């Protein structure tokens, strides 16, 4: 397995941005919306760091995954299985359902679709 350093560096930068947002920003736009858009891109860059071959529908898979996590929040699965006090799981999975989060995940996925297809479109135009 060969590491793609371009994506790995992008992942590290995005991860640091997400940590800064989580720890130091408490506003009504960046934390609730930009952070959720970036989390899809963060996961994408992490996966692409280790998988060289492009995954055709990766952005869609990530959207489905993030939406699934949001559904888990809606049904309060952590409470149902008695893990609501587990800080790590609560941070990773979250605890509050919000349909706006799903819309942010969609925006992040659309950004990735555009990014993935830009080279394909450029090649077709030339």
LINVENFEN-V739789 format. One record per helix or strand of 3 or more residues. SS is the DSSP state (hx for helix, st for strand). FROM is the first residue (numbers start at 1). TO is the last residue. If there is no record, write none. Layout:
((SS;FROM;TO) (SS;FROM;TO))
//
This chain:
((hx;5;24) (hx;30;50) (hx;58;74) (hx;77;80) (hx;87;93) (hx;99;125))
//
